[in-house]
């Protein structure tokens, strides 16, 4: 079993059904990511799903089940926004800037498989700094992101992943903390996609 701050392992818990939603077969890692991330949610939380996505993503709807308030944040309006629960609020904005969310107001900040779309270490540092601003003292920032699996092989033209060493440097520059060190489990244990030459890292950060 992988540690809190580690790569997903192939034998970590995974399920093609997340709560009451069946996940598409083409989603090669979300059936690992969703259950792992959701385990950190607490009843009555104010939560935020950063980079919630334009197309249907059940994670934001799952957050509404236990959260007092959910902020679904994206630069595009989700296509199912008319089906949002009363405690779900679409927030238009990019976490590379300043979001219209109060400082120190969110108990659990989720950002799942989004950081790989942020360009460069400076962009990731900006994103982490904004997450730090909105997370409440004692709250958590729960992250998953793609990382190159084998650096000796060429990266996919479109899906290159996050350099883990540069991510850790950005965490330090943003002044975020973690209860555990960043662990790098052996390559043979990691969940990976051979077509994209990617694996997935997960971690939990705080102020």
VMD Tcl script that draws the C-alpha trace (Angstrom):
set ca {
  {0.00 0.00 0.00}
  {1.34 3.42 -0.93}
  {2.01 6.09 1.68}
  {0.05 9.36 1.88}
  {2.67 11.16 -0.21}
  {3.62 8.62 -2.86}
  {2.76 7.20 -6.24}
  {-0.43 5.21 -6.57}
  {0.39 1.51 -6.55}
  {-1.26 -1.00 -8.86}
  {-2.58 -2.90 -5.82}
  {-4.01 0.19 -4.07}
  {-7.77 0.15 -3.62}
  {-9.63 0.95 -6.84}
  {-13.19 0.56 -8.06}
  {-14.92 1.34 -11.36}
  {-17.92 2.48 -9.32}
  {-17.40 5.60 -7.25}
  {-20.27 5.86 -4.78}
  {-23.26 5.54 -7.14}
  {-21.44 6.51 -10.35}
  {-19.93 4.08 -12.82}
  {-16.64 5.46 -14.15}
  {-15.79 5.24 -17.87}
  {-13.38 2.47 -18.88}
  {-11.14 5.02 -20.58}
  {-10.32 6.69 -17.25}
  {-7.13 4.82 -16.42}
  {-6.40 6.39 -13.01}
  {-9.50 8.13 -11.66}
  {-10.88 4.88 -10.25}
  {-7.86 5.02 -7.94}
  {-7.85 8.78 -7.36}
  {-11.48 9.43 -6.47}
  {-11.82 7.02 -3.56}
  {-8.41 7.97 -2.17}
  {-9.16 11.71 -2.26}
  {-12.72 11.35 -0.99}
  {-11.51 9.56 2.14}
  {-10.18 12.90 3.46}
  {-13.57 14.66 3.34}
  {-15.29 15.25 6.68}
  {-18.99 15.87 7.32}
  {-19.80 19.57 7.34}
  {-16.65 20.62 5.47}
  {-16.45 23.61 3.20}
  {-14.72 22.04 0.20}
  {-13.39 23.19 -3.15}
  {-12.80 21.19 -6.33}
  {-10.19 23.15 -8.28}
  {-10.18 22.46 -12.00}
  {-13.54 20.73 -11.67}
  {-13.82 20.34 -15.46}
  {-16.29 21.27 -18.18}
  {-17.57 17.75 -18.86}
  {-19.28 15.58 -16.25}
  {-17.09 14.69 -13.28}
  {-18.86 12.88 -10.43}
  {-16.30 13.97 -7.83}
  {-17.81 17.44 -7.42}
  {-21.27 15.94 -6.92}
  {-19.89 13.46 -4.38}
  {-18.43 16.33 -2.36}
  {-21.89 17.83 -2.05}
  {-23.16 14.77 -0.17}
  {-21.14 15.46 2.99}
  {-19.96 19.05 2.57}
  {-21.71 22.09 3.97}
  {-20.62 24.04 0.88}
  {-18.80 23.02 -2.31}
  {-17.00 25.42 -4.63}
  {-16.64 23.91 -8.12}
  {-13.89 26.02 -9.67}
  {-13.01 26.18 -13.36}
  {-12.44 28.67 -16.14}
  {-15.32 27.04 -18.06}
  {-18.91 26.57 -16.91}
  {-19.53 22.84 -16.27}
  {-22.05 21.40 -18.71}
  {-24.08 19.96 -15.82}
  {-24.16 23.16 -13.74}
  {-27.98 23.12 -13.88}
  {-27.87 19.83 -11.94}
  {-25.76 21.19 -9.08}
  {-27.07 20.55 -5.56}
  {-28.18 23.64 -3.58}
  {-24.91 23.60 -1.60}
  {-22.75 23.55 -4.78}
  {-21.53 26.81 -6.25}
  {-19.77 27.24 -9.58}
  {-16.83 29.63 -9.26}
  {-15.44 31.06 -12.49}
  {-11.71 31.58 -12.26}
  {-8.19 30.25 -12.48}
  {-6.16 29.30 -9.43}
  {-3.14 30.81 -11.18}
  {-4.67 34.12 -10.14}
  {-6.82 35.15 -7.18}
  {-10.08 33.25 -6.87}
  {-13.28 34.89 -5.56}
  {-13.09 32.71 -2.44}
  {-12.31 34.15 0.99}
  {-8.91 33.48 2.55}
  {-8.76 30.77 5.23}
  {-12.29 29.63 4.38}
  {-12.00 26.12 2.88}
  {-11.47 23.02 5.02}
  {-10.58 20.66 2.18}
  {-9.10 21.81 -1.15}
  {-9.10 19.12 -3.85}
  {-7.16 19.36 -7.09}
  {-7.23 16.07 -8.96}
  {-5.29 15.47 -12.18}
  {-5.06 19.17 -12.99}
  {-1.52 20.31 -12.11}
  {-0.11 18.51 -15.14}
  {-1.97 21.09 -17.25}
  {-0.28 24.01 -15.44}
  {2.73 25.21 -17.40}
  {6.08 25.03 -15.61}
  {7.24 25.19 -11.99}
  {6.32 28.88 -11.68}
  {2.74 28.09 -12.65}
  {2.58 25.29 -10.09}
  {4.01 27.58 -7.41}
  {1.31 30.16 -8.19}
  {-1.36 27.47 -7.97}
  {-0.06 26.18 -4.64}
  {0.15 29.72 -3.25}
  {-3.50 30.33 -4.09}
  {-4.48 27.00 -2.53}
  {-2.59 28.03 0.60}
  {-4.50 31.33 0.71}
  {-7.97 29.78 0.63}
  {-7.36 26.73 2.86}
  {-8.32 27.19 6.49}
  {-5.84 26.69 9.34}
  {-5.82 22.98 10.08}
  {-7.32 22.26 6.67}
  {-5.87 20.09 3.91}
  {-4.91 20.39 0.26}
  {-5.42 17.02 -1.44}
  {-3.59 16.65 -4.75}
  {-3.13 14.07 -7.49}
  {-1.17 14.68 -10.67}
  {0.52 12.82 -13.54}
  {4.29 12.29 -13.38}
  {6.59 10.79 -16.05}
  {6.98 7.07 -15.37}
  {10.27 6.27 -17.09}
  {12.55 9.25 -17.73}
  {14.63 7.15 -20.11}
  {11.69 6.92 -22.50}
  {10.27 9.79 -24.58}
  {7.29 11.66 -23.20}
  {3.96 11.84 -24.98}
  {3.65 14.89 -27.23}
  {0.61 16.21 -25.37}
  {0.76 14.56 -21.93}
  {4.12 15.19 -20.31}
  {3.31 15.15 -16.61}
  {4.81 17.09 -13.69}
  {8.48 16.88 -12.74}
  {8.21 15.62 -9.15}
  {11.45 17.26 -7.97}
  {10.29 20.63 -9.31}
  {6.90 20.13 -7.68}
  {8.52 19.52 -4.28}
  {10.61 22.66 -4.77}
  {7.42 24.61 -5.55}
  {5.79 23.25 -2.37}
  {8.72 24.58 -0.34}
  {8.70 27.96 -2.08}
  {4.97 28.31 -1.46}
  {5.57 27.67 2.24}
  {3.33 24.63 2.45}
  {3.91 21.74 4.84}
  {3.25 18.03 4.96}
  {3.03 15.55 7.81}
  {4.97 12.98 5.79}
  {8.04 13.15 3.58}
  {7.63 12.78 -0.16}
  {8.14 9.10 -0.88}
  {9.14 7.63 -4.24}
  {8.10 3.99 -4.34}
  {9.89 1.61 -6.75}
  {8.86 1.84 -10.40}
  {7.64 -1.76 -10.52}
  {4.95 -0.96 -7.93}
  {3.54 2.17 -9.53}
  {0.28 2.39 -11.40}
  {1.20 3.58 -14.87}
  {-0.07 4.10 -18.39}
  {2.31 2.60 -20.94}
  {0.85 4.61 -23.85}
  {1.44 7.97 -22.16}
  {4.47 6.88 -20.08}
  {2.81 8.38 -17.01}
  {2.13 7.39 -13.42}
  {0.15 9.29 -10.77}
  {1.38 10.89 -7.56}
  {-0.78 11.85 -4.59}
  {-0.06 14.03 -1.57}
  {-1.67 16.03 1.22}
  {-0.43 19.49 2.15}
  {-1.29 22.13 4.75}
  {-0.19 25.52 6.03}
}
mol new
graphics top color blue
foreach p $ca { graphics top sphere $p radius 0.5 }
foreach p [lrange $ca 0 end-1] q [lrange $ca 1 end] { graphics top cylinder $p $q radius 0.2 }
display resetview
